[in-house]
Amino acid sequence: MGAKLTEDERSSALSALVEWKLVEGRDAITRSYTFSDFVSAFGFMTQVALIAESMNHHPEWFNVYSRVDVTLSTHDVGGLSALDVQLAKRMDAVASRL
């Protein structure tokens, strides 16, 4: 298990995660992805599910048609951790290929 990010680590991570934003009132980050259609959105979720499972780190997400809203936080540490940053980067990489 990792540790909760410090303020400096959080600022550095968010500067590298352009589309991700802090969740108000919660130590978490969020982002919305929009795809061309439902199949592409579901394909993204399927690919990310395999990555998340291999990391043993699972996103909170919500899907409506072509949009996938994601929130990342590490429950074991009570907030944002390096695992969230790693998963966010991997999600962005998957989305960029679709």
MMTF fields as JSON, N, C-alpha, C and O atoms, coordinates in Angstrom:
{
  "mmtfVersion": "1.0.0",
  "mmtfProducer": "UNKNOWN",
  "numBonds": 391,
  "numAtoms": 392,
  "numGroups": 98,
  "numChains": 1,
  "numModels": 1,
  "chainsPerModel": [1],
  "groupsPerChain": [98],
  "chainIdList": ["A"],
  "bondAtomList": [4, 2, 8, 6, 12, 10, 16, 14, 20, 18, 24, 22, 28, 26, 32, 30, 36, 34, 40, 38, 44, 42, 48, 46, 52, 50, 56, 54, 60, 58, 64, 62, 68, 66, 72, 70, 76, 74, 80, 78, 84, 82, 88, 86, 92, 90, 96, 94, 100, 98, 104, 102, 108, 106, 112, 110, 116, 114, 120, 118, 124, 122, 128, 126, 132, 130, 136, 134, 140, 138, 144, 142, 148, 146, 152, 150, 156, 154, 160, 158, 164, 162, 168, 166, 172, 170, 176, 174, 180, 178, 184, 182, 188, 186, 192, 190, 196, 194, 200, 198, 204, 202, 208, 206, 212, 210, 216, 214, 220, 218, 224, 222, 228, 226, 232, 230, 236, 234, 240, 238, 244, 242, 248, 246, 252, 250, 256, 254, 260, 258, 264, 262, 268, 266, 272, 270, 276, 274, 280, 278, 284, 282, 288, 286, 292, 290, 296, 294, 300, 298, 304, 302, 308, 306, 312, 310, 316, 314, 320, 318, 324, 322, 328, 326, 332, 330, 336, 334, 340, 338, 344, 342, 348, 346, 352, 350, 356, 354, 360, 358, 364, 362, 368, 366, 372, 370, 376, 374, 380, 378, 384, 382, 388, 386],
  "bondOrderList": [1, 1, 1, 1, 1, 1, 1, 1, 1, 1, 1, 1, 1, 1, 1, 1, 1, 1, 1, 1, 1, 1, 1, 1, 1, 1, 1, 1, 1, 1, 1, 1, 1, 1, 1, 1, 1, 1, 1, 1, 1, 1, 1, 1, 1, 1, 1, 1, 1, 1, 1, 1, 1, 1, 1, 1, 1, 1, 1, 1, 1, 1, 1, 1, 1, 1, 1, 1, 1, 1, 1, 1, 1, 1, 1, 1, 1, 1, 1, 1, 1, 1, 1, 1, 1, 1, 1, 1, 1, 1, 1, 1, 1, 1, 1, 1, 1],
  "groupList": [{"groupName": "MET", "atomNameList": ["N", "CA", "C", "O"], "elementList": ["N", "C", "C", "O"], "formalChargeList": [0, 0, 0, 0], "bondAtomList": [1, 0, 2, 1, 3, 2], "bondOrderList": [1, 1, 2], "singleLetterCode": "M", "chemCompType": "L-PEPTIDE LINKING"}, {"groupName": "GLY", "atomNameList": ["N", "CA", "C", "O"], "elementList": ["N", "C", "C", "O"], "formalChargeList": [0, 0, 0, 0], "bondAtomList": [1, 0, 2, 1, 3, 2], "bondOrderList": [1, 1, 2], "singleLetterCode": "G", "chemCompType": "PEPTIDE LINKING"}, {"groupName": "ALA", "atomNameList": ["N", "CA", "C", "O"], "elementList": ["N", "C", "C", "O"], "formalChargeList": [0, 0, 0, 0], "bondAtomList": [1, 0, 2, 1, 3, 2], "bondOrderList": [1, 1, 2], "singleLetterCode": "A", "chemCompType": "L-PEPTIDE LINKING"}, {"groupName": "LYS", "atomNameList": ["N", "CA", "C", "O"], "elementList": ["N", "C", "C", "O"], "formalChargeList": [0, 0, 0, 0], "bondAtomList": [1, 0, 2, 1, 3, 2], "bondOrderList": [1, 1, 2], "singleLetterCode": "K", "chemCompType": "L-PEPTIDE LINKING"}, {"groupName": "LEU", "atomNameList": ["N", "CA", "C", "O"], "elementList": ["N", "C", "C", "O"], "formalChargeList": [0, 0, 0, 0], "bondAtomList": [1, 0, 2, 1, 3, 2], "bondOrderList": [1, 1, 2], "singleLetterCode": "L", "chemCompType": "L-PEPTIDE LINKING"}, {"groupName": "THR", "atomNameList": ["N", "CA", "C", "O"], "elementList": ["N", "C", "C", "O"], "formalChargeList": [0, 0, 0, 0], "bondAtomList": [1, 0, 2, 1, 3, 2], "bondOrderList": [1, 1, 2], "singleLetterCode": "T", "chemCompType": "L-PEPTIDE LINKING"}, {"groupName": "GLU", "atomNameList": ["N", "CA", "C", "O"], "elementList": ["N", "C", "C", "O"], "formalChargeList": [0, 0, 0, 0], "bondAtomList": [1, 0, 2, 1, 3, 2], "bondOrderList": [1, 1, 2], "singleLetterCode": "E", "chemCompType": "L-PEPTIDE LINKING"}, {"groupName": "ASP", "atomNameList": ["N", "CA", "C", "O"], "elementList": ["N", "C", "C", "O"], "formalChargeList": [0, 0, 0, 0], "bondAtomList": [1, 0, 2, 1, 3, 2], "bondOrderList": [1, 1, 2], "singleLetterCode": "D", "chemCompType": "L-PEPTIDE LINKING"}, {"groupName": "ARG", "atomNameList": ["N", "CA", "C", "O"], "elementList": ["N", "C", "C", "O"], "formalChargeList": [0, 0, 0, 0], "bondAtomList": [1, 0, 2, 1, 3, 2], "bondOrderList": [1, 1, 2], "singleLetterCode": "R", "chemCompType": "L-PEPTIDE LINKING"}, {"groupName": "SER", "atomNameList": ["N", "CA", "C", "O"], "elementList": ["N", "C", "C", "O"], "formalChargeList": [0, 0, 0, 0], "bondAtomList": [1, 0, 2, 1, 3, 2], "bondOrderList": [1, 1, 2], "singleLetterCode": "S", "chemCompType": "L-PEPTIDE LINKING"}, {"groupName": "VAL", "atomNameList": ["N", "CA", "C", "O"], "elementList": ["N", "C", "C", "O"], "formalChargeList": [0, 0, 0, 0], "bondAtomList": [1, 0, 2, 1, 3, 2], "bondOrderList": [1, 1, 2], "singleLetterCode": "V", "chemCompType": "L-PEPTIDE LINKING"}, {"groupName": "TRP", "atomNameList": ["N", "CA", "C", "O"], "elementList": ["N", "C", "C", "O"], "formalChargeList": [0, 0, 0, 0], "bondAtomList": [1, 0, 2, 1, 3, 2], "bondOrderList": [1, 1, 2], "singleLetterCode": "W", "chemCompType": "L-PEPTIDE LINKING"}, {"groupName": "ILE", "atomNameList": ["N", "CA", "C", "O"], "elementList": ["N", "C", "C", "O"], "formalChargeList": [0, 0, 0, 0], "bondAtomList": [1, 0, 2, 1, 3, 2], "bondOrderList": [1, 1, 2], "singleLetterCode": "I", "chemCompType": "L-PEPTIDE LINKING"}, {"groupName": "TYR", "atomNameList": ["N", "CA", "C", "O"], "elementList": ["N", "C", "C", "O"], "formalChargeList": [0, 0, 0, 0], "bondAtomList": [1, 0, 2, 1, 3, 2], "bondOrderList": [1, 1, 2], "singleLetterCode": "Y", "chemCompType": "L-PEPTIDE LINKING"}, {"groupName": "PHE", "atomNameList": ["N", "CA", "C", "O"], "elementList": ["N", "C", "C", "O"], "formalChargeList": [0, 0, 0, 0], "bondAtomList": [1, 0, 2, 1, 3, 2], "bondOrderList": [1, 1, 2], "singleLetterCode": "F", "chemCompType": "L-PEPTIDE LINKING"}, {"groupName": "GLN", "atomNameList": ["N", "CA", "C", "O"], "elementList": ["N", "C", "C", "O"], "formalChargeList": [0, 0, 0, 0], "bondAtomList": [1, 0, 2, 1, 3, 2], "bondOrderList": [1, 1, 2], "singleLetterCode": "Q", "chemCompType": "L-PEPTIDE LINKING"}, {"groupName": "ASN", "atomNameList": ["N", "CA", "C", "O"], "elementList": ["N", "C", "C", "O"], "formalChargeList": [0, 0, 0, 0], "bondAtomList": [1, 0, 2, 1, 3, 2], "bondOrderList": [1, 1, 2], "singleLetterCode": "N", "chemCompType": "L-PEPTIDE LINKING"}, {"groupName": "HIS", "atomNameList": ["N", "CA", "C", "O"], "elementList": ["N", "C", "C", "O"], "formalChargeList": [0, 0, 0, 0], "bondAtomList": [1, 0, 2, 1, 3, 2], "bondOrderList": [1, 1, 2], "singleLetterCode": "H", "chemCompType": "L-PEPTIDE LINKING"}, {"groupName": "PRO", "atomNameList": ["N", "CA", "C", "O"], "elementList": ["N", "C", "C", "O"], "formalChargeList": [0, 0, 0, 0], "bondAtomList": [1, 0, 2, 1, 3, 2], "bondOrderList": [1, 1, 2], "singleLetterCode": "P", "chemCompType": "L-PEPTIDE LINKING"}],
  "groupTypeList": [0, 1, 2, 3, 4, 5, 6, 7, 6, 8, 9, 9, 2, 4, 9, 2, 4, 10, 6, 11, 3, 4, 10, 6, 1, 8, 7, 2, 12, 5, 8, 9, 13, 5, 14, 9, 7, 14, 10, 9, 2, 14, 1, 14, 0, 5, 15, 10, 2, 4, 12, 2, 6, 9, 0, 16, 17, 17, 18, 6, 11, 14, 16, 10, 13, 9, 8, 10, 7, 10, 5, 4, 9, 5, 17, 7, 10, 1, 1, 4, 9, 2, 4, 7, 10, 15, 4, 2, 3, 8, 0, 7, 2, 10, 2, 9, 8, 4],
  "groupIdList": [1, 2, 3, 4, 5, 6, 7, 8, 9, 10, 11, 12, 13, 14, 15, 16, 17, 18, 19, 20, 21, 22, 23, 24, 25, 26, 27, 28, 29, 30, 31, 32, 33, 34, 35, 36, 37, 38, 39, 40, 41, 42, 43, 44, 45, 46, 47, 48, 49, 50, 51, 52, 53, 54, 55, 56, 57, 58, 59, 60, 61, 62, 63, 64, 65, 66, 67, 68, 69, 70, 71, 72, 73, 74, 75, 76, 77, 78, 79, 80, 81, 82, 83, 84, 85, 86, 87, 88, 89, 90, 91, 92, 93, 94, 95, 96, 97, 98],
  "secStructList": [7, 7, 7, 5, 7, 7, 2, 2, 2, 2, 2, 2, 2, 2, 2, 2, 7, 6, 6, 7, 3, 3, 7, 6, 6, 1, 1, 7, 3, 3, 3, 3, 3, 3, 7, 1, 1, 2, 2, 2, 2, 2, 2, 2, 2, 2, 2, 2, 2, 2, 2, 2, 2, 2, 2, 6, 7, 7, 7, 3, 3, 3, 3, 3, 6, 6, 3, 3, 3, 3, 3, 3, 7, 5, 6, 6, 6, 6, 5, 7, 5, 2, 2, 2, 2, 2, 2, 2, 2, 2, 2, 2, 2, 2, 2, 2, 2, 7],
  "xCoordList": [0.839, 0.0, 0.885, 1.953, 0.43, 1.168, 0.791, 0.172, 1.18, 0.874, 0.112, 0.175, -0.594, -1.309, -0.295, 0.758, -0.607, 0.295, 0.4, -0.577, 1.595, 1.785, 1.227, 0.89, 1.13, 0.647, 1.544, 1.046, 2.858, 3.787, 3.624, 3.61, 3.5, 3.303, 1.986, 1.918, 0.942, -0.381, -0.313, -0.835, 0.333, 0.457, 1.236, 0.855, 2.316, 3.133, 2.336, 2.372, 1.624, 0.835, -0.257, -0.462, -0.955, -2.048, -1.545, -2.252, -0.345, 0.196, 0.482, 0.446, 0.764, 1.033, -0.251, -0.256, -1.337, -2.622, -3.55, -4.373, -3.397, -4.021, -5.543, -6.074, -6.234, -7.704, -8.29, -9.497, -7.473, -7.945, -8.053, -7.242, -9.09, -9.32, -9.572, -10.017, -9.288, -9.605, -11.119, -11.825, -11.606, -13.024, -13.258, -12.571, -14.214, -14.509, -15.011, -15.91, -14.418, -14.836, -14.357, -14.817, -13.423, -12.947, -11.514, -11.142, -10.71, -9.329, -9.303, -8.946, -9.691, -9.821, -9.664, -9.744, -9.44, -9.386, -10.471, -10.912, -10.889, -11.953, -11.683, -10.971, -12.27, -12.181, -13.339, -13.812, -13.794, -14.792, -14.125, -13.378, -14.407, -13.953, -15.179, -16.228, -15.06, -16.143, -15.615, -14.572, -16.363, -15.983, -17.011, -18.004, -16.784, -17.678, -19.027, -20.029, -19.044, -20.291, -20.194, -19.168, -21.26, -21.311, -20.28, -19.649, -20.106, -19.172, -17.747, -17.003, -17.37, -16.032, -15.875, -14.837, -16.904, -16.854, -16.749, -15.971, -17.534, -17.497, -16.171, -15.654, -15.622, -14.309, -13.229, -12.346, -13.31, -12.388, -12.516, -11.513, -13.736, -13.953, -13.438, -12.893, -13.606, -13.135, -11.607, -11.051, -10.948, -9.487, -8.976, -8.029, -9.605, -9.188, -9.477, -8.712, -10.574, -10.896, -9.767, -9.415, -9.204, -8.101, -6.849, -6.15, -6.572, -5.419, -5.628, -4.736, -6.813, -7.121, -7.024, -6.51, -7.515, -7.449, -6.005, -5.646, -5.172, -3.759, -3.041, -2.054, -3.531, -2.962, -3.621, -3.153, -4.704, -5.527, -5.945, -5.888, -6.366, -6.778, -7.921, -7.715, -9.099, -10.3, -10.939, -11.085, -11.318, -11.906, -13.377, -14.058, -13.832, -15.264, -15.607, -14.969, -16.604, -16.942, -18.411, -19.144, -18.81, -20.211, -20.226, -19.484, -21.07, -21.128, -22.539, -23.495, -22.664, -23.901, -23.506, -22.778, -23.995, -23.734, -22.251, -21.474, -21.835, -20.447, -19.554, -18.375, -20.103, -19.339, -19.018, -19.858, -17.796, -17.373, -16.794, -15.801, -17.419, -16.935, -16.178, -16.674, -14.983, -14.113, -13.706, -13.414, -13.69, -13.143, -12.144, -12.42, -10.972, -9.924, -9.528, -9.305, -9.446, -8.982, -8.595, -9.155, -7.656, -7.219, -7.836, -7.429, -8.816, -9.556, -8.665, -8.867, -7.684, -6.799, -5.978, -5.606, -5.691, -4.912, -5.771, -5.285, -7.037, -7.95, -7.751, -7.984, -7.321, -7.146, -6.319, -6.169, -5.795, -5.043, -3.675, -2.948, -3.327, -2.024, -1.381, -1.984, -0.149, 0.571, -0.171, -0.095, -0.883, -1.661, -2.709, -2.937, -3.342, -4.341, -3.706, -4.268, -2.54, -1.825, -1.422, -1.579, -0.909, -0.516, -1.718, -1.635, -2.839, -4.021, -4.562, -4.98, -4.561, -5.016, -4.186, -4.737, -2.877, -1.998, -2.287, -2.303, -2.513, -2.796, -4.158, -4.329, -5.126, -6.438, -6.324, -6.921, -5.564, -5.365, -4.708, -5.057, -3.765, -3.099, -4.083, -4.064, -4.936, -5.946, -6.889, -7.183, -7.356, -8.293, -7.667, -8.353, -6.392, -5.736, -5.634, -5.497, -5.7, -5.626, -6.982, -7.053, -8.05, -9.396, -9.921, -11.032],
  "yCoordList": [-1.175, 0.0, 1.239, 1.253, 2.278, 3.525, 4.458, 4.062, 5.697, 6.724, 7.854, 8.025, 8.605, 9.768, 10.781, 10.982, 11.418, 12.398, 13.641, 14.07, 14.206, 15.488, 16.589, 16.327, 17.799, 18.922, 19.153, 19.405, 19.07, 19.258, 18.162, 18.443, 16.913, 15.789, 15.933, 15.659, 16.361, 16.549, 17.625, 17.434, 18.759, 19.853, 19.413, 19.724, 18.695, 18.2, 17.225, 17.302, 16.316, 15.316, 15.985, 15.623, 16.955, 17.611, 18.446, 18.607, 18.973, 19.735, 18.821, 19.265, 17.549, 16.577, 15.938, 15.383, 16.017, 15.434, 16.574, 17.054, 16.988, 18.215, 18.252, 19.272, 17.215, 17.216, 16.854, 16.985, 16.41, 15.974, 17.16, 18.085, 17.113, 18.185, 17.592, 16.451, 18.364, 17.938, 17.94, 18.783, 16.996, 16.922, 17.813, 17.685, 18.701, 19.603, 18.816, 17.983, 19.093, 18.465, 17.041, 16.339, 16.614, 15.236, 15.173, 15.928, 14.295, 14.136, 13.129, 11.965, 13.604, 12.749, 13.612, 14.838, 12.96, 13.648, 13.076, 11.94, 13.886, 13.462, 13.95, 14.929, 13.239, 13.61, 12.975, 11.898, 13.651, 13.093, 12.83, 13.662, 11.669, 11.311, 11.251, 10.762, 11.74, 11.645, 10.934, 11.29, 9.919, 9.106, 9.28, 9.984, 8.657, 8.841, 8.146, 8.564, 7.084, 6.347, 5.445, 5.413, 4.724, 3.86, 2.733, 2.407, 2.142, 1.02, 1.468, 0.739, 2.648, 3.164, 3.442, 3.137, 4.019, 4.288, 2.983, 2.878, 1.996, 0.712, -0.003, -0.676, 0.137, -0.438, 0.169, -0.534, 1.484, 2.167, 1.577, 1.245, 1.449, 0.913, -0.52, -0.897, -1.31, -2.691, -2.748, -3.503, -1.946, -1.925, -1.43, -1.988, -0.384, 0.159, -0.832, -0.921, -1.572, -2.564, -3.587, -3.976, -4.023, -4.986, -4.379, -5.037, -3.129, -2.43, -2.246, -2.529, -1.769, -1.515, -2.796, -2.789, -3.874, -5.159, -5.589, -6.099, -5.388, -5.774, -4.909, -5.345, -3.693, -2.789, -2.979, -2.442, -3.746, -3.884, -2.504, -2.209, -1.674, -0.306, 0.059, 0.179, 0.234, 0.313, 1.697, 2.292, 2.205, 3.543, 3.536, 2.511, 4.706, 4.953, 5.562, 6.527, 5.014, 5.594, 5.458, 4.668, 6.278, 6.372, 6.549, 7.368, 5.782, 5.83, 6.124, 5.478, 7.108, 7.356, 7.532, 8.457, 6.637, 6.602, 6.781, 5.849, 7.948, 8.112, 8.766, 9.01, 9.048, 9.73, 8.779, 7.983, 8.877, 8.123, 9.137, 9.801, 9.252, 10.115, 9.242, 8.198, 9.671, 8.875, 9.692, 10.883, 9.034, 9.614, 8.624, 7.429, 9.145, 8.302, 8.796, 9.988, 7.866, 8.112, 6.758, 5.733, 6.747, 5.485, 5.359, 6.039, 4.487, 4.349, 3.897, 4.316, 3.045, 2.531, 3.62, 3.472, 4.723, 5.801, 7.028, 8.014, 6.958, 8.066, 9.286, 10.413, 9.068, 10.189, 9.833, 8.666, 10.858, 10.714, 10.097, 10.512, 9.095, 8.431, 8.324, 8.672, 7.836, 7.628, 6.645, 6.753, 5.692, 4.742, 5.468, 5.107, 6.481, 7.244, 7.953, 7.977, 8.524, 9.222, 8.238, 8.53, 7.086, 6.071, 5.603, 5.486, 5.335, 4.874, 5.974, 5.689, 7.209, 8.321, 8.416, 8.596, 8.295, 8.349, 7.2, 7.383, 6.031, 4.865, 5.008, 4.604, 5.583, 5.827, 6.83, 6.639, 7.887, 8.878, 8.241, 8.567, 7.34, 6.655, 5.79, 5.784, 5.065, 4.239, 5.128, 4.841, 6.199, 7.102, 7.715, 7.897, 8.032, 8.659, 7.707, 8.152, 6.409, 5.421, 5.146, 4.53, 5.586, 5.291, 6.412, 6.32],
  "zCoordList": [0.0, 0.0, 0.0, 0.612, -0.692, -0.757, 0.376, 1.363, 0.203, 1.19, 0.505, -0.712, 1.306, 0.814, 0.278, 0.883, -0.851, -1.441, -0.566, 0.048, -0.52, 0.158, -0.748, -1.902, -0.241, -1.054, -2.264, -3.362, -2.078, -3.195, -4.243, -5.441, -3.794, -4.72, -5.466, -6.664, -4.768, -5.377, -6.461, -7.559, -6.154, -7.127, -8.356, -9.484, -8.138, -9.244, -10.109, -11.337, -9.465, -10.192, -11.025, -12.183, -10.444, -11.166, -12.335, -13.33, -12.227, -13.355, -14.542, -15.689, -14.273, -15.334, -15.872, -16.97, -15.099, -15.495, -15.921, -15.141, -17.163, -17.658, -17.488, -17.047, -17.81, -17.779, -16.418, -16.217, -15.498, -14.188, -13.243, -13.283, -12.377, -11.412, -10.034, -9.914, -9.004, -7.642, -7.446, -8.0, -6.66, -6.323, -5.11, -4.096, -5.214, -4.104, -2.891, -3.005, -1.738, -0.495, -0.299, 0.602, -1.154, -1.086, -1.584, -2.482, -1.023, -1.467, -2.613, -2.432, -3.798, -4.977, -6.224, -6.156, -7.36, -8.645, -9.554, -9.383, -10.521, -11.42, -12.834, -13.056, -13.774, -15.184, -15.935, -15.571, -16.987, -17.897, -19.241, -19.756, -19.79, -21.135, -22.029, -21.609, -23.253, -24.221, -25.46, -26.009, -25.883, -27.032, -28.146, -27.968, -29.266, -30.412, -30.237, -30.818, -29.433, -29.247, -28.017, -27.338, -27.745, -26.575, -26.652, -25.647, -27.82, -27.963, -27.636, -26.98, -28.085, -27.779, -26.283, -25.696, -25.676, -24.23, -23.45, -22.502, -23.853, -23.156, -23.403, -22.511, -24.6, -24.901, -24.011, -23.521, -23.809, -22.893, -21.495, -20.864, -21.016, -19.675, -19.553, -18.516, -20.594, -20.569, -20.477, -19.68, -21.295, -21.249, -19.897, -19.341, -19.374, -18.083, -16.955, -15.995, -17.068, -16.032, -15.904, -14.79, -17.012, -16.972, -16.347, -15.577, -16.681, -16.092, -14.597, -13.797, -14.225, -12.812, -11.989, -10.87, -12.545, -11.829, -11.636, -10.574, -12.655, -12.523, -11.482, -10.889, -11.261, -10.265, -8.892, -7.888, -8.866, -7.659, -7.146, -5.952, -8.104, -7.792, -8.73, -9.937, -8.199, -9.02, -8.982, -7.915, -10.153, -10.222, -9.804, -9.852, -9.398, -9.303, -10.654, -11.075, -11.339, -12.628, -12.939, -12.344, -13.915, -14.314, -15.819, -16.363, -16.492, -17.949, -18.423, -17.995, -19.317, -20.048, -21.506, -21.863, -22.325, -23.756, -24.07, -23.865, -24.561, -25.001, -23.946, -24.201, -22.774, -21.729, -20.576, -20.156, -20.077, -18.893, -17.905, -18.201, -16.731, -15.656, -14.665, -14.239, -14.303, -13.436, -12.209, -12.313, -11.048, -9.825, -9.253, -9.148, -8.882, -8.312, -6.926, -6.715, -5.995, -4.638, -4.06, -4.451, -3.147, -2.548, -1.162, -0.22, -1.057, 0.195, 1.351, 2.491, 1.062, 2.117, 2.803, 3.966, 2.085, 2.69, 2.991, 3.544, 2.627, 2.913, 2.038, 2.475, 0.803, -0.109, -1.326, -1.686, -1.94, -3.188, -2.944, -2.041, -3.764, -3.65, -5.026, -6.04, -5.038, -6.301, -7.198, -8.422, -6.614, -7.425, -8.262, -9.416, -7.695, -8.441, -9.627, -10.722, -9.402, -10.472, -11.565, -12.75, -11.179, -12.162, -12.979, -14.202, -12.299, -13.018, -13.933, -15.055, -13.477, -14.313, -15.593, -16.679, -15.47, -16.645, -17.601, -18.819, -17.049, -17.899, -18.573, -19.723, -17.859, -18.466, -19.609, -20.668, -19.395, -20.451, -21.68, -22.815, -21.45, -22.566, -23.349, -24.58, -22.642, -23.321, -24.125, -25.285, -23.51, -24.199, -25.448, -26.454, -25.399, -26.552, -27.739, -28.878, -27.487, -28.567, -29.194, -30.258, -28.562, -29.098, -29.965, -30.488]
}
